Amino acid sequence: NYCGFHDGIDTIFADCLTTIRAQGAEVVAGVALPTREAIRPSERRAMTYEFKAGLNAYFARRGPTAPMQSLEDVIAFNTANADTTMPYFAQDILEEAQTTGSLEAHEYRAARAKTTRFAATEGIDAAITAHGLDAIAAPTACVPWHIDWINGDDRSGGSTTPAAAAGYPSITVPAGYLCGLPIGLSLFTSEHHEPKLIQMAYAFEQATRFRQPPNFNAHAGT
């Protein structure tokens, strides 16, 4: 259910599954995970807590002479220099994070627990167990896009959310090209199975050799 957002990517993904079968693996269809829309609200709330805690810890390690001592200082600096620091985007995410408490707060613990339940317990772990899987394969993301100062990133599809929210291992390998743009294949699984995942990803890369050395273009094409 993390496919179906782009016909061209679906075709590339189907070709990847054909290659995986040809290498001797059994492919199980019909695997479903909780949607990004189900995971995202609690994940985002937990991340705002973690963002503030992590950033403040980083500033603390820089010592008392550092020009910034906290997330609050960053927000104040951006506000005072808005013309240069925020010409395109506001700092609403920073301000939202600043309103949070510590990682001991009940709201944070509840948000983290709900995220883990959706992404891990009822998500990846449940699918792995129910279908007897070694890993789950899905298209990594949509086709690469030009920077969009108005609408932001293209989030039309992709499978990065479950493993990221669960804190589980995930690896992306080249899956092919669509109109000259690279498409990725993600393989992810339950915790503590990194060696198996790396072996599968390496085997797929050796069987396909899709990767092309990138070229640097001074200007993007139209």
N, C-alpha and C positions, 0 to 999 in steps of 0.2 A: 504493500500500500504506500510505499515511498517512491513508487514509479508513477508513470502516467501523466507527468506534468509537461512533457515535450515529446512529440512523436519521433523526432530524430534521435534523441537520447534513448528512448525506448528501443529503437532499432539497434543502436550500438550496444546497449545492455543485453539484448537478446543474443547478439553475436558473441558477447563475452561469456554468456552461459553456455553457448555451443562449444566454445573453446574449453571451458571448465569441464564439461562432460567428456570431451575428446581426450582430456588428460586423465580420465578414469574416475572423476568424482561423481557422486550422486547429487543431483540438484532436486531439491524439494520445493515445489511451487505452493503458492497460497499462504505464505507466512505473513502474518499481520502484526504490526506493533502499534502502541498508542500513538496518536497523531502528534505532530508538532504543536498544534493548537491546544491539545490537552496538556502537554508537558510545559509549554512556554510560560504560562502565568506564574506558577510556583517557582519555576527555574529562574525567571527574571527577578522575582522578589528576593530569592536567596542570593542571587548574584549581586544585587545592590548592597546587601550586607557585606558580602565577601570582598567586593570592590573597595568599600571604605576601609574595612579592616586591613586588607592587604596593602593598600596605598599608604595608610597611616603607619603601618609597620615598616614599610620601605623608607619613608621619610625619617622615622625614628633611628634607623640604622645609619643614616647619612650624618647624624650628629647635629648639635645645636647651631652650627655655623651655616647650615644649608639654607638657601634663600626661601625654600618652602618647607614648612614643618608639618603640614596636614592637608587633607582634602579641602578643609575650610579655607586655607590660604590660597589654594589653587583657584577656588571659586571666586574669592575676593579679587585675585589678580586678573582673572578673565573678565570680571565685571568692570574693573577699572580700565581695562584695555580692550574693550569689546570690539572696537573698530578693526583691530588687527588680529585679535585672537579668535573672534567669532564672526567672520564676515559671511559665512555660509550656514553654519549650524549653531544652535544655542547649546547651553550646557545643562539641559533638563535632566540628563542621566546622572551627571555629577550632583546636581541639587537633590535629586531623589535619593541618591545614596547617602548624602549628608544627613538626611532625616532619620536614617536607621540607627539602631542601637548596637549593642555588642553581639558577638556570635553566641552568647549565652541567652539571648532574648528568646522568649517563647515563639514569637512570630517567625524568627529565623529558623529555629529547630523544626517548626511545623512545616515551613516551606521546603526545607531541605528534605525532610522525611517524605513529603508528598511527591517531590520530584524524583526521589530514589524509588519510590513505589511505582510511579508511572513508567519511568525509563528503564529501571533495572528489574525489580521484583515481578511486576506485571507486564514488563516489556521484553527486554532481551533475554533475561533468565527464563521467563515463561515460554518464550518461543523456542529457545534452545532445548528445553526439557520436553516440551510437547511434541516436537518434530524430530528429536534426536539429532540435532545439528552440531557440527563443529564450528560453524561461523555463519553469519548472515551477509549476503552480498546485495548491494544496491547502488544506484548511481549516486556519486558523491554530491553533485550540485548541478545547477543549471549551466547554460553556456556562459562563458566569461562575458562581462559587459563593460561598456565605457563608464567611467565615473559620472554619476548623475548628481549634480549639486542640489537639484530640486527634490527628487524622489528617493534619493539614497540608494542603498544596495538592492539588487534584484534578488528577491527571496521567493521566486516562483516555484522552487522545488529543490529537493536534496535530502540526504539521509544523515547529515552530521549531528542532528540533535540527540537521538537516543543515547549513543555511546558517550557523547560529551556530557550530557546531563547525568548519566549514571556513573561517570568516572571510569568507564571501561575501555579496554584497548581497541583502537581502530586504526587501520592503515589504508592509505589511498594509493592506488597505482594507476598509470595511464591506461585508459580504456579505448582510446581511439580519438578521432578528430571529426568535428562537425563544421563544415565550411571553413576548414583550416584552424579552428579553435579547439583546444584540448578539452577532452572530457575525462573525468575520473571515475574509477570503480572503487567503492569502499568495501572493505571487509572488516567486520567487527564481531565481537563475541563477549562472553562473560569474563569476569575478572581473573587475573593470574594465568591467562592463556596466551601471553604474548609470543612465546617461541613457536607455538603451532600457527599463529596468525602470520608471523614473519615467513615461515616456511611456505605457506599457501600463497602469500603475495609474491614471494620470490619465484615460485614455480610458474605462476601466471605471467610474470614479467618475462621469464625465459621462453615461455611458449609463444608469446605474442610479439615482443620486441617493438611495442608501439611508441616508446619514447623517442622524441626527436629533440636534438639539442636546440634550445631556444635561441632566436636571433633578436638582437637589440635593434629596435626601430626608433629613430629620433622622434617620429610623429606617428600617431596611430592613423590607420586608414579610415576612410569614411564608410 
